[in-house]
Amino acid sequence: MAIEINNHTNSPRLSTRENLATPDKIQGGGRSDRQATDDATQASDTVVLTETAAMMQKIQARLADLPVVDSKRVEAIKAAIADGSYQVDSNIVAERMTSLEKQLA
């Protein structure tokens, strides 16, 4: 599937050396009342996080530091399988599969 872009070579290119007109220059050097109001509004904008949001950020930071896999547990299970001491309780496996199936439904 090809995407065709028309007139892509005809678009004007801006250079950092070009002196571009700013809104102040366009308006003859003066600032409009609307611009002054917008600047004042932007300067006073603030964001306040709730305690819950702040707590969630801390939790996310802590979780990011934790490994995805508990390597000690994996090694213990590997060792138990290798020496034949690992036992599977089929009833627990069936219960957990049923519980998972109910959660998905």
KOLGU-4560 file (N, C-alpha, C; in nm, 3 decimals, padded with zeros to 5 digits):
<recs>
<n_xx: 00.085 n_yy: -00.116 n_zz: 00.000 ca_xx: 00.000 ca_yy: 00.000 ca_zz: 00.000 c_xx: 00.090 c_yy: 00.122 c_zz: 00.000 mol: A seq: 1 type: MET>
<n_xx: 00.078 n_yy: 00.205 n_zz: -00.103 ca_xx: 00.162 ca_yy: 00.324 ca_zz: -00.116 c_xx: 00.084 c_yy: 00.448 c_zz: -00.077 mol: A seq: 2 type: ALA>
<n_xx: 00.153 n_yy: 00.541 n_zz: -00.016 ca_xx: 00.093 ca_yy: 00.668 ca_zz: 00.022 c_xx: 00.154 c_yy: 00.775 c_zz: -00.067 mol: A seq: 3 type: ILE>
<n_xx: 00.070 n_yy: 00.848 n_zz: -00.137 ca_xx: 00.117 ca_yy: 00.953 ca_zz: -00.227 c_xx: 00.099 c_yy: 01.088 c_zz: -00.159 mol: A seq: 4 type: GLU>
<n_xx: 00.206 n_yy: 01.164 n_zz: -00.154 ca_xx: 00.201 ca_yy: 01.297 ca_zz: -00.096 c_xx: 00.218 c_yy: 01.397 c_zz: -00.209 mol: A seq: 5 type: ILE>
<n_xx: 00.116 n_yy: 01.477 n_zz: -00.229 ca_xx: 00.121 ca_yy: 01.576 ca_zz: -00.336 c_xx: 00.186 c_yy: 01.705 c_zz: -00.288 mol: A seq: 6 type: ASN>
<n_xx: 00.259 n_yy: 01.769 n_zz: -00.376 ca_xx: 00.321 ca_yy: 01.899 ca_zz: -00.353 c_xx: 00.413 c_yy: 01.903 c_zz: -00.231 mol: A seq: 7 type: ASN>
<n_xx: 00.475 n_yy: 01.792 n_zz: -00.200 ca_xx: 00.563 ca_yy: 01.794 ca_zz: -00.083 c_xx: 00.690 c_yy: 01.873 c_zz: -00.106 mol: A seq: 8 type: HIS>
<n_xx: 00.728 n_yy: 01.894 n_zz: -00.232 ca_xx: 00.849 ca_yy: 01.972 ca_zz: -00.259 c_xx: 00.819 c_yy: 02.120 c_zz: -00.271 mol: A seq: 9 type: THR>
<n_xx: 00.693 n_yy: 02.157 n_zz: -00.282 ca_xx: 00.657 ca_yy: 02.296 ca_zz: -00.298 c_xx: 00.630 c_yy: 02.368 c_zz: -00.167 mol: A seq: 10 type: ASN>
<n_xx: 00.639 n_yy: 02.296 n_zz: -00.056 ca_xx: 00.611 ca_yy: 02.361 ca_zz: 00.072 c_xx: 00.727 c_yy: 02.452 c_zz: 00.110 mol: A seq: 11 type: SER>
<n_xx: 00.699 n_yy: 02.567 n_zz: 00.169 ca_xx: 00.807 ca_yy: 02.658 ca_zz: 00.205 c_xx: 00.888 c_yy: 02.601 c_zz: 00.321 mol: A seq: 12 type: PRO>
<n_xx: 01.017 n_yy: 02.621 n_zz: 00.314 ca_xx: 01.105 ca_yy: 02.574 ca_zz: 00.420 c_xx: 01.151 c_yy: 02.693 c_zz: 00.501 mol: A seq: 13 type: ARG>
<n_xx: 01.149 n_yy: 02.678 n_zz: 00.631 ca_xx: 01.189 ca_yy: 02.786 ca_zz: 00.719 c_xx: 01.334 c_yy: 02.765 c_zz: 00.761 mol: A seq: 14 type: LEU>
<n_xx: 01.406 n_yy: 02.871 n_zz: 00.767 ca_xx: 01.543 ca_yy: 02.866 ca_zz: 00.810 c_xx: 01.554 c_yy: 02.939 c_zz: 00.942 mol: A seq: 15 type: SER>
<n_xx: 01.649 n_yy: 02.899 n_zz: 01.022 ca_xx: 01.667 ca_yy: 02.969 ca_zz: 01.149 c_xx: 01.721 c_yy: 03.109 c_zz: 01.128 mol: A seq: 16 type: THR>
<n_xx: 01.778 n_yy: 03.135 n_zz: 01.011 ca_xx: 01.830 ca_yy: 03.267 ca_zz: 00.981 c_xx: 01.723 c_yy: 03.364 c_zz: 00.933 mol: A seq: 17 type: ARG>
<n_xx: 01.607 n_yy: 03.311 n_zz: 00.895 ca_xx: 01.501 ca_yy: 03.398 ca_zz: 00.846 c_xx: 01.442 c_yy: 03.478 c_zz: 00.961 mol: A seq: 18 type: GLU>
<n_xx: 01.406 n_yy: 03.601 n_zz: 00.934 ca_xx: 01.344 ca_yy: 03.685 ca_zz: 01.034 c_xx: 01.193 c_yy: 03.672 c_zz: 01.016 mol: A seq: 19 type: ASN>
<n_xx: 01.130 n_yy: 03.591 n_zz: 01.099 ca_xx: 00.988 ca_yy: 03.566 ca_zz: 01.085 c_xx: 00.909 c_yy: 03.671 c_zz: 01.159 mol: A seq: 20 type: LEU>
<n_xx: 00.791 n_yy: 03.704 n_zz: 01.105 ca_xx: 00.705 ca_yy: 03.804 ca_zz: 01.168 c_xx: 00.638 c_yy: 03.742 c_zz: 01.290 mol: A seq: 21 type: ALA>
<n_xx: 00.647 n_yy: 03.810 n_zz: 01.402 ca_xx: 00.581 ca_yy: 03.764 ca_zz: 01.524 c_xx: 00.449 c_yy: 03.839 c_zz: 01.536 mol: A seq: 22 type: THR>
<n_xx: 00.358 n_yy: 03.792 n_zz: 01.620 ca_xx: 00.231 ca_yy: 03.863 ca_zz: 01.637 c_xx: 00.251 c_yy: 04.009 c_zz: 01.677 mol: A seq: 23 type: PRO>
<n_xx: 00.355 n_yy: 04.039 n_zz: 01.756 ca_xx: 00.379 ca_yy: 04.178 ca_zz: 01.795 c_xx: 00.413 c_yy: 04.264 c_zz: 01.674 mol: A seq: 24 type: ASP>
<n_xx: 00.493 n_yy: 04.208 n_zz: 01.582 ca_xx: 00.531 ca_yy: 04.284 ca_zz: 01.463 c_xx: 00.412 c_yy: 04.304 c_zz: 01.370 mol: A seq: 25 type: LYS>
<n_xx: 00.327 n_yy: 04.202 n_zz: 01.363 ca_xx: 00.211 ca_yy: 04.212 ca_zz: 01.276 c_xx: 00.116 c_yy: 04.320 c_zz: 01.326 mol: A seq: 26 type: ILE>
<n_xx: 00.103 n_yy: 04.333 n_zz: 01.457 ca_xx: 00.010 ca_yy: 04.430 ca_zz: 01.514 c_xx: 00.074 c_yy: 04.566 c_zz: 01.533 mol: A seq: 27 type: GLN>
<n_xx: 00.187 n_yy: 04.589 n_zz: 01.473 ca_xx: 00.250 ca_yy: 04.720 ca_zz: 01.480 c_xx: 00.324 c_yy: 04.741 c_zz: 01.611 mol: A seq: 28 type: GLY>
<n_xx: 00.371 n_yy: 04.638 n_zz: 01.675 ca_xx: 00.451 ca_yy: 04.652 ca_zz: 01.794 c_xx: 00.370 c_yy: 04.654 c_zz: 01.922 mol: A seq: 29 type: GLY>
<n_xx: 00.242 n_yy: 04.678 n_zz: 01.916 ca_xx: 00.159 ca_yy: 04.683 ca_zz: 02.037 c_xx: 00.097 c_yy: 04.548 c_zz: 02.065 mol: A seq: 30 type: GLY>
<n_xx: 00.057 n_yy: 04.527 n_zz: 02.189 ca_xx: -00.008 ca_yy: 04.403 ca_zz: 02.225 c_xx: -00.155 c_yy: 04.429 c_zz: 02.245 mol: A seq: 31 type: ARG>
<n_xx: -00.235 n_yy: 04.336 n_zz: 02.200 ca_xx: -00.379 ca_yy: 04.352 ca_zz: 02.215 c_xx: -00.420 c_yy: 04.317 c_zz: 02.357 mol: A seq: 32 type: SER>
<n_xx: -00.539 n_yy: 04.364 n_zz: 02.396 ca_xx: -00.590 ca_yy: 04.333 ca_zz: 02.529 c_xx: -00.609 c_yy: 04.183 c_zz: 02.546 mol: A seq: 33 type: ASP>
<n_xx: -00.651 n_yy: 04.115 n_zz: 02.439 ca_xx: -00.673 ca_yy: 03.970 ca_zz: 02.446 c_xx: -00.542 c_yy: 03.898 c_zz: 02.473 mol: A seq: 34 type: ARG>
<n_xx: -00.433 n_yy: 03.940 n_zz: 02.407 ca_xx: -00.305 ca_yy: 03.875 ca_zz: 02.432 c_xx: -00.260 c_yy: 03.896 c_zz: 02.576 mol: A seq: 35 type: GLN>
<n_xx: -00.278 n_yy: 04.015 n_zz: 02.628 ca_xx: -00.239 ca_yy: 04.042 ca_zz: 02.766 c_xx: -00.320 c_yy: 03.956 c_zz: 02.862 mol: A seq: 36 type: ALA>
<n_xx: -00.450 n_yy: 03.940 n_zz: 02.835 ca_xx: -00.535 ca_yy: 03.857 ca_zz: 02.919 c_xx: -00.493 c_yy: 03.711 c_zz: 02.910 mol: A seq: 37 type: THR>
<n_xx: -00.464 n_yy: 03.663 n_zz: 02.787 ca_xx: -00.420 ca_yy: 03.525 ca_zz: 02.769 c_xx: -00.290 c_yy: 03.499 c_zz: 02.843 mol: A seq: 38 type: ASP>
<n_xx: -00.195 n_yy: 03.595 n_zz: 02.836 ca_xx: -00.068 ca_yy: 03.579 ca_zz: 02.906 c_xx: -00.089 c_yy: 03.574 c_zz: 03.057 mol: A seq: 39 type: ASP>
<n_xx: -00.177 n_yy: 03.656 n_zz: 03.109 ca_xx: -00.203 ca_yy: 03.657 ca_zz: 03.253 c_xx: -00.269 c_yy: 03.527 c_zz: 03.295 mol: A seq: 40 type: ALA>
<n_xx: -00.358 n_yy: 03.474 n_zz: 03.212 ca_xx: -00.426 ca_yy: 03.348 ca_zz: 03.243 c_xx: -00.325 c_yy: 03.233 c_zz: 03.243 mol: A seq: 41 type: THR>
<n_xx: -00.236 n_yy: 03.231 n_zz: 03.144 ca_xx: -00.138 ca_yy: 03.125 ca_zz: 03.135 c_xx: -00.041 c_yy: 03.129 c_zz: 03.252 mol: A seq: 42 type: GLN>
<n_xx: -00.006 n_yy: 03.245 n_zz: 03.297 ca_xx: 00.089 ca_yy: 03.257 ca_zz: 03.406 c_xx: 00.030 c_yy: 03.207 c_zz: 03.537 mol: A seq: 43 type: ALA>
<n_xx: -00.102 n_yy: 03.212 n_zz: 03.554 ca_xx: -00.163 ca_yy: 03.172 ca_zz: 03.680 c_xx: -00.215 c_yy: 03.029 c_zz: 03.680 mol: A seq: 44 type: SER>
<n_xx: -00.202 n_yy: 02.955 n_zz: 03.570 ca_xx: -00.249 ca_yy: 02.817 ca_zz: 03.565 c_xx: -00.162 c_yy: 02.730 c_zz: 03.655 mol: A seq: 45 type: ASP>
<n_xx: -00.227 n_yy: 02.647 n_zz: 03.736 ca_xx: -00.155 ca_yy: 02.554 ca_zz: 03.823 c_xx: -00.226 c_yy: 02.419 c_zz: 03.820 mol: A seq: 46 type: THR>
<n_xx: -00.151 n_yy: 02.317 n_zz: 03.859 ca_xx: -00.206 ca_yy: 02.183 ca_zz: 03.868 c_xx: -00.183 c_yy: 02.134 c_zz: 04.010 mol: A seq: 47 type: VAL>
<n_xx: -00.289 n_yy: 02.086 n_zz: 04.073 ca_xx: -00.279 ca_yy: 02.034 ca_zz: 04.209 c_xx: -00.325 c_yy: 01.888 c_zz: 04.206 mol: A seq: 48 type: VAL>
<n_xx: -00.238 n_yy: 01.801 n_zz: 04.256 ca_xx: -00.271 ca_yy: 01.659 ca_zz: 04.260 c_xx: -00.340 c_yy: 01.626 c_zz: 04.391 mol: A seq: 49 type: LEU>
<n_xx: -00.437 n_yy: 01.539 n_zz: 04.384 ca_xx: -00.502 ca_yy: 01.493 ca_zz: 04.506 c_xx: -00.407 c_yy: 01.399 c_zz: 04.578 mol: A seq: 50 type: THR>
<n_xx: -00.438 n_yy: 01.369 n_zz: 04.703 ca_xx: -00.355 ca_yy: 01.276 ca_zz: 04.780 c_xx: -00.351 c_yy: 01.139 c_zz: 04.712 mol: A seq: 51 type: GLU>
<n_xx: -00.465 n_yy: 01.099 n_zz: 04.656 ca_xx: -00.472 ca_yy: 00.969 ca_zz: 04.590 c_xx: -00.382 c_yy: 00.965 c_zz: 04.468 mol: A seq: 52 type: THR>
<n_xx: -00.383 n_yy: 01.071 n_zz: 04.388 ca_xx: -00.298 ca_yy: 01.076 ca_zz: 04.269 c_xx: -00.151 c_yy: 01.076 c_zz: 04.307 mol: A seq: 53 type: ALA>
<n_xx: -00.116 n_yy: 01.150 n_zz: 04.410 ca_xx: 00.022 ca_yy: 01.154 ca_zz: 04.456 c_xx: 00.066 c_yy: 01.016 c_zz: 04.506 mol: A seq: 54 type: ALA>
<n_xx: -00.023 n_yy: 00.948 n_zz: 04.579 ca_xx: 00.007 ca_yy: 00.815 ca_zz: 04.628 c_xx: 00.024 c_yy: 00.717 c_zz: 04.512 mol: A seq: 55 type: MET>
<n_xx: -00.060 n_yy: 00.730 n_zz: 04.411 ca_xx: -00.050 ca_yy: 00.641 ca_zz: 04.295 c_xx: 00.082 c_yy: 00.663 c_zz: 04.221 mol: A seq: 56 type: MET>
<n_xx: 00.128 n_yy: 00.786 n_zz: 04.212 ca_xx: 00.257 ca_yy: 00.813 ca_zz: 04.148 c_xx: 00.370 c_yy: 00.746 c_zz: 04.226 mol: A seq: 57 type: GLN>
<n_xx: 00.365 n_yy: 00.751 n_zz: 04.359 ca_xx: 00.467 ca_yy: 00.686 ca_zz: 04.440 c_xx: 00.464 c_yy: 00.535 c_zz: 04.420 mol: A seq: 58 type: LYS>
<n_xx: 00.344 n_yy: 00.478 n_zz: 04.416 ca_xx: 00.330 ca_yy: 00.334 ca_zz: 04.396 c_xx: 00.383 c_yy: 00.294 c_zz: 04.260 mol: A seq: 59 type: ILE>
<n_xx: 00.351 n_yy: 00.371 n_zz: 04.157 ca_xx: 00.401 ca_yy: 00.340 ca_zz: 04.024 c_xx: 00.553 c_yy: 00.344 c_zz: 04.020 mol: A seq: 60 type: GLN>
<n_xx: 00.612 n_yy: 00.440 n_zz: 04.088 ca_xx: 00.758 ca_yy: 00.450 ca_zz: 04.091 c_xx: 00.818 c_yy: 00.328 c_zz: 04.161 mol: A seq: 61 type: ALA>
<n_xx: 00.758 n_yy: 00.284 n_zz: 04.270 ca_xx: 00.807 ca_yy: 00.166 ca_zz: 04.340 c_xx: 00.790 c_yy: 00.040 c_zz: 04.255 mol: A seq: 62 type: ARG>
<n_xx: 00.677 n_yy: 00.028 n_zz: 04.187 ca_xx: 00.653 ca_yy: -00.090 ca_zz: 04.104 c_xx: 00.749 c_yy: -00.095 c_zz: 03.986 mol: A seq: 63 type: LEU>
<n_xx: 00.788 n_yy: 00.020 n_zz: 03.934 ca_xx: 00.880 ca_yy: 00.023 ca_zz: 03.822 c_xx: 01.016 c_yy: -00.034 c_zz: 03.862 mol: A seq: 64 type: ALA>
<n_xx: 01.051 n_yy: -00.025 n_zz: 03.990 ca_xx: 01.179 ca_yy: -00.076 ca_zz: 04.038 c_xx: 01.177 c_yy: -00.226 c_zz: 04.066 mol: A seq: 65 type: ASP>
<n_xx: 01.059 n_yy: -00.286 n_zz: 04.078 ca_xx: 01.049 ca_yy: -00.428 ca_zz: 04.108 c_xx: 01.069 c_yy: -00.512 c_zz: 03.982 mol: A seq: 66 type: LEU>
<n_xx: 01.133 n_yy: -00.627 n_zz: 03.996 ca_xx: 01.148 ca_yy: -00.715 ca_zz: 03.880 c_xx: 01.013 c_yy: -00.777 c_zz: 03.842 mol: A seq: 67 type: PRO>
<n_xx: 00.998 n_yy: -00.809 n_zz: 03.716 ca_xx: 00.873 ca_yy: -00.867 ca_zz: 03.667 c_xx: 00.859 c_yy: -01.011 c_zz: 03.717 mol: A seq: 68 type: VAL>
<n_xx: 00.970 n_yy: -01.081 n_zz: 03.730 ca_xx: 00.970 ca_yy: -01.222 ca_zz: 03.771 c_xx: 01.049 c_yy: -01.236 c_zz: 03.901 mol: A seq: 69 type: VAL>
<n_xx: 00.994 n_yy: -01.313 n_zz: 03.994 ca_xx: 01.064 ca_yy: -01.343 ca_zz: 04.119 c_xx: 01.162 c_yy: -01.456 c_zz: 04.090 mol: A seq: 70 type: ASP>
<n_xx: 01.286 n_yy: -01.420 n_zz: 04.063 ca_xx: 01.385 ca_yy: -01.518 ca_zz: 04.021 c_xx: 01.417 c_yy: -01.621 c_zz: 04.130 mol: A seq: 71 type: SER>
<n_xx: 01.408 n_yy: -01.583 n_zz: 04.257 ca_xx: 01.432 ca_yy: -01.679 ca_zz: 04.366 c_xx: 01.326 c_yy: -01.788 c_zz: 04.364 mol: A seq: 72 type: LYS>
<n_xx: 01.200 n_yy: -01.748 n_zz: 04.343 ca_xx: 01.091 ca_yy: -01.847 ca_zz: 04.339 c_xx: 01.106 c_yy: -01.939 c_zz: 04.218 mol: A seq: 73 type: ARG>
<n_xx: 01.145 n_yy: -01.882 n_zz: 04.105 ca_xx: 01.164 ca_yy: -01.963 ca_zz: 03.984 c_xx: 01.273 c_yy: -02.067 c_zz: 04.008 mol: A seq: 74 type: VAL>
<n_xx: 01.383 n_yy: -02.025 n_zz: 04.068 ca_xx: 01.493 ca_yy: -02.119 ca_zz: 04.095 c_xx: 01.450 c_yy: -02.227 c_zz: 04.193 mol: A seq: 75 type: GLU>
<n_xx: 01.370 n_yy: -02.190 n_zz: 04.294 ca_xx: 01.323 ca_yy: -02.290 ca_zz: 04.391 c_xx: 01.233 c_yy: -02.393 c_zz: 04.323 mol: A seq: 76 type: ALA>
<n_xx: 01.146 n_yy: -02.346 n_zz: 04.234 ca_xx: 01.057 ca_yy: -02.440 ca_zz: 04.164 c_xx: 01.137 c_yy: -02.528 c_zz: 04.069 mol: A seq: 77 type: ILE>
<n_xx: 01.235 n_yy: -02.471 n_zz: 04.000 ca_xx: 01.320 ca_yy: -02.551 ca_zz: 03.911 c_xx: 01.392 c_yy: -02.660 c_zz: 03.990 mol: A seq: 78 type: LYS>
<n_xx: 01.445 n_yy: -02.624 n_zz: 04.106 ca_xx: 01.516 ca_yy: -02.722 ca_zz: 04.189 c_xx: 01.421 c_yy: -02.831 c_zz: 04.237 mol: A seq: 79 type: ALA>
<n_xx: 01.298 n_yy: -02.793 n_zz: 04.278 ca_xx: 01.200 ca_yy: -02.892 ca_zz: 04.323 c_xx: 01.160 c_yy: -02.986 c_zz: 04.210 mol: A seq: 80 type: ALA>
<n_xx: 01.146 n_yy: -02.933 n_zz: 04.089 ca_xx: 01.113 ca_yy: -03.019 ca_zz: 03.974 c_xx: 01.228 c_yy: -03.113 c_zz: 03.946 mol: A seq: 81 type: ILE>
<n_xx: 01.351 n_yy: -03.061 n_zz: 03.949 ca_xx: 01.469 ca_yy: -03.142 ca_zz: 03.919 c_xx: 01.488 c_yy: -03.256 c_zz: 04.018 mol: A seq: 82 type: ALA>
<n_xx: 01.461 n_yy: -03.231 n_zz: 04.147 ca_xx: 01.481 ca_yy: -03.339 ca_zz: 04.245 c_xx: 01.356 c_yy: -03.422 c_zz: 04.268 mol: A seq: 83 type: ASP>
<n_xx: 01.246 n_yy: -03.389 n_zz: 04.199 ca_xx: 01.125 ca_yy: -03.470 ca_zz: 04.206 c_xx: 01.035 c_yy: -03.439 c_zz: 04.325 mol: A seq: 84 type: GLY>
<n_xx: 01.064 n_yy: -03.334 n_zz: 04.399 ca_xx: 00.982 ca_yy: -03.303 ca_zz: 04.516 c_xx: 00.867 c_yy: -03.207 c_zz: 04.486 mol: A seq: 85 type: SER>
<n_xx: 00.859 n_yy: -03.157 n_zz: 04.366 ca_xx: 00.752 ca_yy: -03.062 ca_zz: 04.331 c_xx: 00.623 c_yy: -03.139 c_zz: 04.310 mol: A seq: 86 type: TYR>
<n_xx: 00.519 n_yy: -03.101 n_zz: 04.385 ca_xx: 00.391 ca_yy: -03.169 ca_zz: 04.377 c_xx: 00.286 c_yy: -03.073 c_zz: 04.321 mol: A seq: 87 type: GLN>
<n_xx: 00.204 n_yy: -03.122 n_zz: 04.231 ca_xx: 00.096 ca_yy: -03.043 ca_zz: 04.173 c_xx: -00.034 c_yy: -03.093 c_zz: 04.232 mol: A seq: 88 type: VAL>
<n_xx: -00.110 n_yy: -03.005 n_zz: 04.292 ca_xx: -00.242 ca_yy: -03.040 ca_zz: 04.347 c_xx: -00.344 c_yy: -03.009 c_zz: 04.238 mol: A seq: 89 type: ASP>
<n_xx: -00.396 n_yy: -03.112 n_zz: 04.176 ca_xx: -00.488 ca_yy: -03.094 ca_zz: 04.063 c_xx: -00.617 c_yy: -03.022 c_zz: 04.104 mol: A seq: 90 type: SER>
<n_xx: -00.660 n_yy: -03.038 n_zz: 04.228 ca_xx: -00.781 ca_yy: -02.968 ca_zz: 04.276 c_xx: -00.759 c_yy: -02.817 c_zz: 04.281 mol: A seq: 91 type: ASN>
<n_xx: -00.644 n_yy: -02.775 n_zz: 04.329 ca_xx: -00.614 ca_yy: -02.631 ca_zz: 04.334 c_xx: -00.604 c_yy: -02.574 c_zz: 04.193 mol: A seq: 92 type: ILE>
<n_xx: -00.538 n_yy: -02.649 n_zz: 04.104 ca_xx: -00.527 ca_yy: -02.602 ca_zz: 03.965 c_xx: -00.665 c_yy: -02.588 c_zz: 03.903 mol: A seq: 93 type: VAL>
<n_xx: -00.753 n_yy: -02.684 n_zz: 03.925 ca_xx: -00.888 ca_yy: -02.679 ca_zz: 03.869 c_xx: -00.967 c_yy: -02.563 c_zz: 03.928 mol: A seq: 94 type: ALA>
<n_xx: -00.955 n_yy: -02.541 n_zz: 04.058 ca_xx: -01.026 ca_yy: -02.430 ca_zz: 04.122 c_xx: -00.980 c_yy: -02.295 c_zz: 04.065 mol: A seq: 95 type: GLU>
<n_xx: -00.851 n_yy: -02.280 n_zz: 04.051 ca_xx: -00.799 ca_yy: -02.153 ca_zz: 04.000 c_xx: -00.835 c_yy: -02.131 c_zz: 03.853 mol: A seq: 96 type: ARG>
<n_xx: -00.838 n_yy: -02.237 n_zz: 03.775 ca_xx: -00.880 ca_yy: -02.225 ca_zz: 03.636 c_xx: -01.028 c_yy: -02.185 c_zz: 03.627 mol: A seq: 97 type: MET>
<n_xx: -01.110 n_yy: -02.245 n_zz: 03.713 ca_xx: -01.252 ca_yy: -02.212 ca_zz: 03.717 c_xx: -01.272 c_yy: -02.067 c_zz: 03.761 mol: A seq: 98 type: THR>
<n_xx: -01.197 n_yy: -02.025 n_zz: 03.861 ca_xx: -01.206 ca_yy: -01.887 ca_zz: 03.909 c_xx: -01.165 c_yy: -01.788 c_zz: 03.799 mol: A seq: 99 type: SER>
<n_xx: -01.060 n_yy: -01.819 n_zz: 03.728 ca_xx: -01.017 ca_yy: -01.734 ca_zz: 03.617 c_xx: -01.123 c_yy: -01.728 c_zz: 03.508 mol: A seq: 100 type: LEU>
<n_xx: -01.181 n_yy: -01.841 n_zz: 03.477 ca_xx: -01.286 ca_yy: -01.846 ca_zz: 03.375 c_xx: -01.406 c_yy: -01.760 c_zz: 03.415 mol: A seq: 101 type: GLU>
<n_xx: -01.442 n_yy: -01.762 n_zz: 03.541 ca_xx: -01.554 ca_yy: -01.681 ca_zz: 03.590 c_xx: -01.522 c_yy: -01.532 c_zz: 03.580 mol: A seq: 102 type: LYS>
<n_xx: -01.396 n_yy: -01.494 n_zz: 03.610 ca_xx: -01.356 ca_yy: -01.354 ca_zz: 03.601 c_xx: -01.358 c_yy: -01.303 c_zz: 03.457 mol: A seq: 103 type: GLN>
<n_xx: -01.326 n_yy: -01.390 n_zz: 03.364 ca_xx: -01.324 ca_yy: -01.351 ca_zz: 03.223 c_xx: -01.463 c_yy: -01.340 c_zz: 03.163 mol: A seq: 104 type: LEU>
<n_xx: -01.557 n_yy: -01.412 n_zz: 03.220 ca_xx: -01.692 ca_yy: -01.413 ca_zz: 03.165 c_xx: -01.774 c_yy: -01.295 c_zz: 03.203 mol: A seq: 105 type: ALA>
</recs>
